[in-house]
Amino acid sequence: MAGEDRASPRIQELPEAERPREKLAALGAAALADSELIAILLRVGVIGSSAIDLARHLLKTFGSLSGLARATVGEIAKERGMGLAKATQLAAAFGLASRLAREMLVRTPMDNPERIYELLGAELRQLGKESLRVILLDTRMCLLRVEEVSLGSLAECIAHPREILRHVIIAGAHGFVLVHNHPSGDPTPSDADRRLTLRIAEAAKLMQITFCDHVVMGSPSPGRSPFFSFRQSGII
């Protein structure tokens, strides 16, 4: 880590207005950088590096906040100054963020891909494998629950239409949205994604089940949407 050979000032040595906890209390979380929020969770650094330095190192090592969220507890724990306790604290924080996002959207109609992304984007960005999920909806297009259909390799996620529709039928859902992630971060659908989507659309039509959308999720990137919607793109 850059600067490891020279001691960085401890957080307690910073002016009070620059200390993450005091800054959060006075101005709210939005006023803090990602590294400062992570530093609050880490609490302490190591000799020569403050908690903020450790946080910056983690963000640089894993590429971004979403990259850090996708890292396993073991991967984070191996980094200098971390260990199991700090790594699990970070994992717990990311897990709570995902659950909060879902809880806030339970009574919100899932009628556009932006809301679908709000519901599952943060959670799916943490995965290193493709996860195919079905969002079950009631007659008001509100969330009943989310079911994981399959967990695939880094390259592909395979599911038969009957496995997907079985979840919908058992739940007595009015409709459903199919969702899966691309661990690469690029949500552009593959040929296999397109074939699966058309097969599901045909099967759902025969069974008179509302297939609302198939949303492929990636990671935020300048100039690119973090998701791809088959419905929005006019494919289904």
Summary of the structure (lengths in Angstrom):
residues: 236
radius of gyration: 20.9
end to end distance: 48.6
largest distance: 68.1
contacts: 710
relative contact order: 0.09
helix: 46%
strand: 16%
